[in-house]
Amino acid sequence: MRVDVHAHLWSEAYLQLLIRLGNTKAAGQRGLGADRTTAELDARFEQMTAADIDLQVLSTTPAPPHFEDEQAAVEAARWVNDEYAELVRQHPDRFRAFASLPFPHTDAALAELTRALDDLDFLGAAITTSVLGRTLGDPAFLPVYEELDRRGSVLFVHPAGIGAESPLIGRNLTWQIGAPIEDTVAVMHLIIAGVPSRFPRMKIILPHLGGALPMILPRIDRQNPWEAPETPEKPSLAARRIFYDTVGHNHGPALRLAADTLGADRLVLGTDFPYQKGEGFVEAVTYVERAGLPADAVSAILDRTAVELLGLG
C-alpha cells in the first residue's frame, strides 16, 4: 500500500471558523485545491491515482486549532476532527487522519487526543513546529507526548508558517526558506529536550527531509556538547529515532543525503498536497524512484515503511 503521510485538507467552513475565532492567517489556505467540495475531491483522487498513491493521511497544519483562548481552541479542534472523521467514513479507501489538538492547553489536548484515537480511529496527532511562541520542548506538551508514547502512536510535525518568528524571514520568504528553517529548529528543540529518547515508542515524523538537518548533523554533534550540554544523547543518535517525509521538491541529491545521513529506513513518502499538485504531485513520487537509491530502499520508502509505522499492514 502506498501511503502519503503529508497531505492537507481545509474546508471553507473550517477556515471560516478559524477566522471567526481570530486566526488572521487562515484565509491564506483558500483557493489551493484542498477543499472537500466534490469537484476538488475528484481532482485530488485523480492525482492520487496518477501517482499510484492509495491513501493520504490528512492534517490541518499549517491551519491548526491553536488559540490562547481554550474554549476557541477546543471548539475548532473538535469541529475539524469531526469533519475529518466524516471524510474518512465517506472515503475509507482514500483517507485517514491525524488529530488536531487544542494546544497549548494540556488537559484539553489530552481529552481531544483520547477522543480522536479511541472514538474516531485517528492514526496519531499533528502539531506545528512551534505553538503560539512555545517550542516543542515546552513542558506543556510533555503529557501529550507521554500519552502518544504509551499508545505507540504518531506525532506529525509541520511548519507553523511564521518564519520561525524571525523578522528577517519576511512574507516573501515564509515558505521557500522559512519552512525548512522551522523544521530544523523544531527538531533541535525536541532533541535538546530529550523527547526522542524519553518517549521512544512515540513515532515522530518530521517533514521536508528534516529541513537542514541532513546537511548540518555532523556540525551539530560537534557543537552541541559545549553549546547545549544538557542534551541527553548525541544529536545524531536522537535524529535517527525520528522519521522524515520525502518532500524534497524533485531534488534527488537532497533525498540521497537524507538517506545517507539519517537512514533510508527513516524515510516515508510525503507529497505536501496541495502545495505540490499536478505534475509536482506525481514528481513527489517519481523523484524517489529516480534519485539513485537502492531498489529495496525505494520500495520501502514508497510502499512499506509508512504502512508499518502507522499500523496499516
C-alpha positions as CSV (number, residue, x, y, z in Angstrom):
1,M,0.0,0.0,0.0
2,R,1.3,3.4,-0.9
3,V,0.6,6.0,1.8
4,D,1.1,9.7,1.7
5,V,1.8,10.9,5.3
6,H,1.9,14.6,4.4
7,A,-1.4,15.9,2.9
8,H,-3.7,18.7,3.8
9,L,-7.4,19.5,3.6
10,W,-9.2,22.6,4.7
11,S,-12.9,23.1,4.1
12,E,-14.2,26.6,3.6
13,A,-16.3,26.1,6.7
14,Y,-13.3,25.2,8.8
15,L,-11.3,28.2,7.6
16,Q,-14.3,30.5,8.3
17,L,-14.4,29.1,11.8
18,L,-10.7,29.8,12.4
19,I,-11.1,33.3,11.1
20,R,-14.2,33.9,13.3
21,L,-12.1,32.8,16.3
22,G,-9.3,35.1,15.5
23,N,-6.8,33.3,13.2
24,T,-5.7,36.0,10.8
25,K,-3.7,33.7,8.6
26,A,-6.3,31.0,7.8
27,A,-7.6,32.8,4.7
28,G,-4.2,32.0,3.1
29,Q,-5.3,28.4,2.7
30,R,-8.2,29.2,0.4
31,G,-8.2,28.5,-3.3
32,L,-5.4,25.9,-3.2
33,G,-7.5,22.9,-4.3
34,A,-7.6,21.3,-0.9
35,D,-11.3,21.8,0.0
36,R,-13.8,19.0,0.4
37,T,-16.1,20.0,-2.4
38,T,-17.0,17.3,-4.8
39,A,-15.0,18.9,-7.6
40,E,-11.9,19.3,-5.6
41,L,-12.0,15.8,-4.1
42,D,-12.5,14.3,-7.5
43,A,-9.4,16.3,-8.8
44,R,-7.4,15.1,-5.7
45,F,-8.4,11.5,-6.3
46,E,-7.4,11.7,-9.9
47,Q,-4.0,13.0,-8.9
48,M,-3.6,10.2,-6.3
49,T,-4.4,7.6,-9.0
50,A,-1.9,9.2,-11.4
51,A,0.8,9.0,-8.7
52,D,-0.2,5.5,-7.6
53,I,-1.0,6.7,-4.1
54,D,-3.6,4.7,-2.3
55,L,-4.1,6.6,0.9
56,Q,-3.5,10.1,2.3
57,V,-3.2,10.9,6.0
58,L,-4.9,14.3,6.4
59,S,-3.6,17.0,8.7
60,T,-4.8,20.6,9.2
61,T,-1.3,22.1,9.8
62,P,-0.4,24.9,9.0
63,A,-4.0,26.0,9.8
64,P,-4.4,24.3,13.2
65,P,-6.8,25.0,16.1
66,H,-4.2,26.7,18.3
67,F,-5.5,29.6,20.3
68,E,-4.6,31.2,23.6
69,D,-8.3,31.1,24.4
70,E,-9.0,27.5,25.5
71,Q,-12.7,27.5,24.5
72,A,-11.8,28.6,21.0
73,A,-9.1,26.0,20.6
74,V,-11.4,23.2,21.8
75,E,-14.2,24.3,19.6
76,A,-12.0,24.4,16.5
77,A,-10.2,21.1,17.2
78,R,-13.4,19.2,17.8
79,W,-15.0,20.7,14.7
80,V,-12.2,19.8,12.3
81,N,-11.6,16.3,13.9
82,D,-15.3,15.5,13.4
83,E,-15.1,16.8,9.8
84,Y,-12.0,14.6,9.1
85,A,-13.8,11.6,10.7
86,E,-16.7,12.1,8.4
87,L,-14.4,12.3,5.4
88,V,-12.7,9.1,6.4
89,R,-16.1,7.3,6.7
90,Q,-17.1,8.6,3.3
91,H,-13.7,7.7,1.6
92,P,-12.1,4.9,3.7
93,D,-10.0,3.7,0.8
94,R,-8.5,7.2,0.3
95,F,-8.3,9.0,3.6
96,R,-7.1,8.5,7.2
97,A,-6.3,11.4,9.6
98,F,-4.0,12.9,12.2
99,A,-5.8,14.6,15.1
100,S,-5.7,18.4,15.5
101,L,-5.4,19.2,19.2
102,P,-6.4,22.4,21.1
103,F,-2.8,23.3,22.0
104,P,-1.3,24.8,24.1
105,H,-4.0,23.6,26.6
106,T,-2.6,20.4,28.0
107,D,-5.7,18.9,29.7
108,A,-7.9,19.8,26.8
109,A,-5.4,18.4,24.3
110,L,-5.2,15.1,26.2
111,A,-9.0,14.9,26.2
112,E,-9.3,15.5,22.5
113,L,-6.4,13.1,21.7
114,T,-8.2,10.4,23.6
115,R,-11.4,11.1,21.7
116,A,-9.6,11.2,18.4
117,L,-7.7,7.9,18.9
118,D,-10.4,5.9,20.7
119,D,-13.6,7.1,19.1
120,L,-12.6,8.5,15.7
121,D,-9.9,5.9,15.0
122,F,-7.2,8.5,14.0
123,L,-3.6,7.4,13.4
124,G,-1.9,10.0,15.7
125,A,-1.7,13.7,16.2
126,A,-0.4,16.7,14.3
127,I,1.4,19.8,15.7
128,T,3.1,22.8,14.3
129,T,6.9,23.4,14.7
130,S,6.0,25.9,17.4
131,V,2.8,26.8,19.1
132,L,2.0,30.4,19.8
133,G,5.6,31.1,20.7
134,R,6.2,27.8,22.6
135,T,8.8,25.4,21.4
136,L,8.1,21.7,21.0
137,G,10.3,21.1,24.1
138,D,7.9,23.1,26.2
139,P,6.8,21.1,29.4
140,A,3.1,21.8,28.5
141,F,3.4,19.3,25.6
142,L,5.1,16.5,27.6
143,P,1.9,14.8,28.9
144,V,0.7,14.6,25.3
145,Y,4.0,13.0,24.2
146,E,3.7,10.6,27.1
147,E,0.2,9.5,26.1
148,L,1.3,9.1,22.4
149,D,4.3,7.1,23.7
150,R,2.1,4.9,25.9
151,R,0.0,4.1,22.8
152,G,2.9,3.8,20.4
153,S,1.2,6.4,18.3
154,V,2.4,9.1,15.8
155,L,3.3,12.8,16.2
156,F,3.4,14.5,12.8
157,V,5.2,17.9,12.9
158,H,4.6,20.6,10.3
159,P,5.9,24.2,9.9
160,A,3.8,26.8,11.5
161,G,4.4,29.2,8.6
162,I,5.6,32.1,10.8
163,G,9.2,32.3,9.6
164,A,10.5,30.9,12.9
165,E,9.3,34.2,14.3
166,S,12.2,36.0,12.8
167,P,11.8,39.5,11.3
168,L,14.4,38.6,8.8
169,I,12.2,36.0,7.2
170,G,9.7,38.2,5.6
171,R,6.4,37.5,3.9
172,N,8.1,36.5,0.7
173,L,10.4,34.0,2.4
174,T,8.0,32.3,4.7
175,W,7.6,29.1,2.8
176,Q,10.6,28.9,0.4
177,I,13.1,29.1,3.3
178,G,11.2,29.7,6.4
179,A,9.5,26.3,6.4
180,P,12.7,24.2,6.4
181,I,14.2,26.6,8.9
182,E,11.3,25.9,11.2
183,D,11.7,22.1,10.6
184,T,15.3,22.4,11.7
185,V,14.7,24.5,14.8
186,A,11.8,22.2,15.9
187,V,13.8,19.0,15.6
188,M,16.6,20.5,17.6
189,H,14.2,21.6,20.4
190,L,12.9,18.1,20.5
191,I,16.5,16.6,20.6
192,I,17.8,19.1,23.2
193,A,14.7,18.4,25.4
194,G,15.4,14.6,25.1
195,V,12.0,13.9,23.6
196,P,13.0,11.1,21.2
197,S,14.8,9.1,23.8
198,R,12.4,9.9,26.7
199,F,9.4,8.7,24.6
200,P,10.9,6.0,22.3
201,R,7.5,4.5,21.4
202,M,6.1,7.8,20.1
203,K,6.8,7.8,16.3
204,I,7.8,11.4,15.3
205,I,7.5,12.3,11.7
206,L,9.3,15.5,10.6
207,P,8.6,16.9,7.1
208,H,10.8,18.1,4.2
209,L,13.6,15.6,4.8
210,G,14.2,17.2,8.2
211,G,14.9,20.7,6.9
212,A,18.7,21.4,7.0
213,L,19.3,18.5,9.5
214,P,20.9,16.1,7.0
215,M,23.5,18.7,5.9
216,I,24.4,20.0,9.3
217,L,24.1,17.0,11.6
218,P,27.9,16.4,11.9
219,R,28.3,20.1,12.8
220,I,25.5,19.8,15.5
221,D,27.3,16.7,17.0
222,R,30.5,18.7,17.4
223,Q,28.9,22.0,18.6
224,N,26.3,20.5,20.9
225,P,28.4,19.4,23.9
226,W,29.5,23.0,24.7
227,E,26.5,24.9,23.5
228,A,23.7,22.6,24.8
229,P,25.4,20.3,27.3
230,E,22.1,19.4,28.9
231,T,21.2,17.4,25.7
232,P,20.8,13.8,27.0
233,E,22.2,12.0,24.0
234,K,24.3,12.6,20.9
235,P,22.1,14.5,18.4
236,S,22.9,12.2,15.6
237,L,21.6,9.2,17.7
238,A,18.4,11.1,18.6
239,A,17.9,12.2,15.0
240,R,17.9,8.5,13.9
241,R,15.0,7.8,16.3
242,I,12.8,10.1,14.2
243,F,11.1,9.6,10.8
244,Y,11.2,12.1,8.0
245,D,9.0,12.5,5.0
246,T,10.3,12.7,1.5
247,V,9.0,16.2,0.4
248,G,12.1,17.4,-1.4
249,H,10.7,19.1,-4.4
250,N,12.2,16.8,-7.0
251,H,15.8,17.2,-5.7
252,G,17.4,13.8,-5.8
253,P,20.7,14.9,-4.2
254,A,18.8,16.1,-1.1
255,L,17.0,12.8,-0.8
256,R,20.2,10.8,-1.1
257,L,21.8,13.0,1.6
258,A,18.9,12.4,3.9
259,A,19.1,8.6,3.3
260,D,22.9,8.6,3.8
261,T,22.7,10.8,7.0
262,L,19.5,9.7,8.7
263,G,19.0,6.3,7.2
264,A,16.7,5.3,4.3
265,D,14.8,3.2,6.8
266,R,13.7,6.5,8.4
267,L,12.1,8.0,5.3
268,V,8.4,7.8,4.4
269,L,6.5,9.2,1.4
270,G,5.1,12.7,1.6
271,T,3.7,15.0,-1.1
272,D,2.7,18.2,0.8
273,F,-0.6,18.3,-1.2
274,P,-1.9,20.8,-2.3
275,Y,1.4,22.8,-2.3
276,Q,2.6,20.1,-4.7
277,K,-0.1,19.2,-7.2
278,G,-0.4,18.2,-10.8
279,E,3.0,17.4,-12.2
280,G,4.7,18.3,-9.0
281,F,2.5,15.9,-7.1
282,V,3.4,13.0,-9.4
283,E,7.1,14.0,-9.1
284,A,6.9,13.8,-5.4
285,V,6.7,10.0,-6.0
286,T,8.8,9.6,-9.2
287,Y,11.8,11.6,-7.9
288,V,12.2,9.0,-5.1
289,E,12.4,6.3,-7.9
290,R,14.9,8.4,-9.9
291,A,17.2,9.5,-7.1
292,G,19.6,6.6,-7.3
293,L,18.8,4.9,-4.1
294,P,18.9,1.1,-3.9
295,A,15.8,-0.6,-5.2
296,D,14.9,-2.1,-1.9
297,A,15.2,1.3,-0.2
298,V,12.9,2.8,-2.8
299,S,10.4,0.1,-2.3
300,A,10.5,0.6,1.5
301,I,10.1,4.3,1.3
302,L,7.2,4.3,-1.1
303,D,5.3,1.2,0.0
304,R,6.3,-0.4,3.3
305,T,7.7,1.9,6.0
306,A,4.7,4.2,6.4
307,V,2.4,1.2,6.4
308,E,4.3,-0.4,9.3
309,L,4.8,2.9,11.1
310,L,1.0,3.7,11.0
311,G,-0.1,0.1,11.8
312,L,-1.9,-0.2,8.5
313,G,-0.5,-3.6,7.5
